[in-house]
């Protein structure tokens, strides 16, 4: 780099002083012409030197932005690989859950078994959108339609692992990508109690697997299988905790399980994607170094609405907070150096309110739709970071 700068300075001196000396000899009687020629040559030399001094380029860019506000968008769009752009994309992650709700309706009159039998109560809870704060507006989050979501996930292998909350997330993702007729045709198979579900959306090449895993140890077993097979999905969504809270009721044990899961997930990141133990290429053909990992947080539990005395006793607010604390202290989440980006269902469901649930645990489909759009926009941000 130093040699290039020295060569550039030498060339500039030749270009500047030789013509100026000749011009001074011939044009000494015409000072205006002399200075005009000198100014022209100086500007030409400046153009030659600019590539060797990045600060000069930054000065001209900042001057252009200041003098022409309308050009700011164009420059920000075209200069996407700079360090400033990367920092902005990272900061956008913190705004993903800043949403608001409108027209929240009462749904308590619906049969409490409706969710278990038929899945989402789509749009009965209300309509959501991102807040109109400065940070959210600058990040440009958007609700993706079927075509946009299909383009983003085209050719992907998506694995969702967890309990009934994870199953509802799968429902919302499929509702976004499929028309109503196809959705109704598969709804019965999707909601077979405590069962796995697998499907392929052939027109966009999306493979979607849901694995019933009510405990964190079950999730760890699944990640262990992926590691042994050397077949990593493009998108991995994991979430568990409600069953542990109800049947084990030990935040400390839950924290240990999360730490074990973290170690397994970190090992997926540290190894090349799609390589088997013999070095052969397996699994997804999508050229990503590791899966995009999301942790599906537990919802806001409304204790008074829980449908059994056991749940009301064991799934108290104190216990919820203790489990939430173990999640953060396990360093599983990316904000603490872990591999998983949080899909904060607790925040989304709390903002929707008690009108959005029939049993204090399973929420209206709009909550999980919001979670899906948080995930999709996070994928857009992560994809830009990996470029």
N, C-alpha and C positions, 0 to 999 in steps of 0.2 A: 504493500500500500504506500509505504514511504517513497519507494522508487518511482511509483506512478505519479505521486505529487510533485517530486523533484523534476521529473520529465515534463510534467504539465507546466510548472513555473518556468523552466528553461524555454519551452516552446512559446509561452506567453511573452517572455522577454524579447525573443526574436521577432515575434509578430508585432509587438508594440514598438520597440525602440528603433529597429531598422527602418520601418516605414516612416516613423516620426522624424528620424534624422534626415531622411531624403526629402520629406515634406518640408522640414524646416529650411533646408538648403534652397529648395526651389520656390517656396511660398513665403519667404520671410518678409516680402513687401506687402503681403495681403494677410493681415493678422486674423481677420474673421474667417477666411478660408482655412487658415492654419489650425485654428482652434476647432473649427467644424470637423476637419479631418481627424484631429486628435480625439475628439469626443466619439466619433464613429468607431475608430480603432479601439478605444478603451472599452466600449460596449461589446465589441466583437470578442475582445480578450476575456471579458466577464463571462460571456456565454461559454467560452472554452474552459474556464476555471470552475464554473459552477458545479459540474459533476464531482470534482475532487474535494469539495467542501460542503458537506451535507447541511451545515448551518445556514449557508447561503440559500439553498433550496427551501429550507424551512422558513426563512425570512420572506422570500417571495410568495410562498403559499399563504402564510399568515397575512401578508399584506393584501393578497387577492381576496381572502375571506372577509377581511375587515372592510375593504372598499366595496365589495359586492355581496350583500347578504344572500341574495338569491343563488349564488354559486356554492354556498355552504353544503347543500344537500348533494350536489354533484360531486364535490371533492370527497365528502364523507363516504359516498357510495363507491367511488373509484379507488380510494386508498384504503382497502380493507385488510391489507397484510401488515400494516404498521403496528408498532407496539401499543399505540393509543387505541387502535381499533380492538385489539385483543383484550385490553383492560376493560373497555366498555362492554364487550360481550360477556366477560366474566361477571361484571357488576350487575348485568341484567338478570342473572340467576336469582339474586336477592329480591327482585321485584315480582317474580313469577306468581306468587300467591296473593298479590294485592288485587283482590276482586271485590265486587259489590253485588248485592242481590236486589232485584226489583220484583214487585208483584208476587210476593211469597203468599201462597195459599194454604189453607187448612186441609190436611189430608188424613186426620185422625179418624175420620168416618169410614175409611176404607178398611176392609178385612185385614187383620194383622197377619194372616197367612199369605197375603197377596204377594209379598216380596219373595217368600220362599217358593211359591208355586209358579209365579209368572215373571219374576225378575224385576227390572226397573219400573218405577212409576214415572216415566220420562216426562219432564216439564211440568209435573203437578206441583213441585215445590217452589217454582219461580224461575226467573230468568237472571242469568249472571253475566257480568262483563268485567273487564279489567278497570281498575280505578283510573280516573283521568289525572293522575299525578304526573309530574314532570318526568320522573324516571321511567315510568311505564310508557308514556308517550314516546320518549326518545328511543326506547327499546323496540317499539313497533310490534308488540305482541298482536297476534291475530287468531281469530277463530277459523279453523280450517274446515272447508267443506269436504265432501266425499272425494272429489277429484284431487284436491290438494293433499289430503291425507294419504291417498293411494300413491301419489307421486313420491311423497316423502318416504313411505314405507315400502316402496316397490322392491320386490326381491328379497325382503327381509325375513328372518326367522325370529319370531317373538315368543318368549317363554314367560308366562306369568305363574308364579308359585305362591301359594298361601291358602287362606281360609275363605269364608263367604264374602269378605270384603274384596278380596282379589277376584273372586268370581264375578262380582258386580262390575268391577273394572273391565273385565273381559267383555261383559255384555255391552257396556258403553262403547268400547272400541269397535265391536262388531256392528253396533247400531250406526256408528259413524261411517263404516265402510260398506255396509250392505243395505239394500232396499228393504222396505217393510215386509214384503212377501217372503223373501229369503230368510229374514230374521225370524219371522214367526215359524218357519219350517224347522229351524234348528233349536228353537228356544227350549223345547221339551228335553232334548238330549243334553243341552247345556246345564239344565237345572236338575239333573239326577243327583240326589243327595249324596254328598261326600264322594263324588266321582271325578275322574279326570276328564278332560275334553280336548280333542284335537281336530283342527280343520285346516283346509288350504283354500285360500281365495285365489283361484287359478288365474283369473284375468289380470291380476297384478303380482302374481307369484309370491304372495304372503303366506307363510306357514305360521300358524298360531297354536301354541300348546298351553293348556291350563293344567297345572299339576296340583291336586288337592294336597296341601301340606299344612295342617293346623298348628303344628309346633315348629319352632325355629330349628330343632334338631332334624325334622323332616326336610326343611329347606336346605340345611347343610348336606344332608344325604344326596339331594338332587344336584347340588353344586359339585359334590365329590364325583358323581357319575359323569357329569360334563367334563370334569378334569381328566378322569381316567379315559374317557372316550376321545378326548381331544376335539370335541365338537362344541363350539361355543356359539350361542345365539347372538344375533345382532343387537337385540334389545332384551334385557332381563329385568323383570319386575318381581320383587320379592316383598312379602309382608306377612307378619304373623305376630300374635300376642294375645288375642282375645281368649283363645282356648287355654293358653297357659295361665292367664289371669284367673279364669274360672275354675280350672281343674287342678292347677298346681299352686297358684296363689303365693308365689315367691319371687319378688322382684330381683333378689340376689341371684337366684338360679337363672332367671331370664337374662340377666346381664352376662353371666358366664356363657350362655348359649349364643348370645349376640357376638361376643368376642371370638368364639370359635368360628362363627359364620364369617366374621371380618377377615380372619386369617385365610380362610378358603377363598373368599372373593378376591383378596389381594393377590393370591397365587394365580388366579385367572388373568389378572392384569399384567403380571410380571412375565408371563410366557407368551410366545407368539400365538396368535389366533389361528385355528384351523389346522394345526399340526398334530398328527398322531404320535404315539410313542416310537414308531419306526421312522418318523420323519416325513411320512407321506401326508399329502394335503387331504383334509377331510372336512365335512360339514359345510357351513355357509361359504359361498363364493364371494361374499361381500368383503372387500379389502379394508377391514377395520382392524386395528391392532388388538382390541379387546371389546367385550360387550359394553353397550351403554347400560349402566346399572341404575335402577331406581328402587328405593325403599318405600313401600306403601305404608304410611303411618296409620295407626289405629284411629278410628273416628272419635268424635266427642260422644261419650256415653252419658245419656240422661237417666240418672239412676231411678227416678220416680216412674219412668216409663218402661223399665226393664220388666219382662213378662214372667219372671219367677222370683221367689224369695231368695233363692241361692244366688242368683245374679245380683240382686239388689244388695245383698250382704257382702259378697266377695268383690264386686266390681264397683266399689265406692270411689268417690272423687279422690280420696287419699291414695287409694291403690292405683288409680289411673296416673296420678302425678308421679308416683314411685316408679312405675313402669316407664313412663316418659323420661324420667331422670336416668334410668339405666340405659335407655337407648342413646341418649346424648353422651353419657360417660363411657360407653363401649367404643366410642370413636368409629362407629360404623358409617356415619354420614360424612359426606364430602366436606362439609363445613368444619369438621374436626379432623380432616386428613384421611377420611375413609373413602371407600370406593363407591358408595351409594349416594345418589342425589335424592333428597327427601321429596316425596309427594305428600304434602301435609294435609291429609284428609281431616285431621282434627281441626285445623284452622278453617278449612273449607266448609265443614259441616257445622261448626260453631257459628259461622257467619250466616249460614242458611237458617239456623234456629230450630227450635223444637217442632215447628209446623212441618218440617221436612222429613220427619221420621214417624213410623207407625209403632215401633217397638223400642225406641231409645238407643238403637244400635245400628240398624240397617236404614240407610237414608234414601231419599228420592234420587232418581237417576240423574238429575241435573248436577248433584254433588260429584258423582263419579265422572260425568261428562266434563265438568270443570277440571278434574284431576287429569283426564286424558289430554285436554288441551294444554295444561301445564306441562305434561310430559312431551307432547309434540313440539311445543315451542322450545323446551329444553334441548330436544334432539337437534333442532335447527341451530341453536347456539353451540352445542357441542360439536356438531359437524363443521361449523365455521372454525372453531378452535383447532380442529384436527387437520385442517387444510394446510 
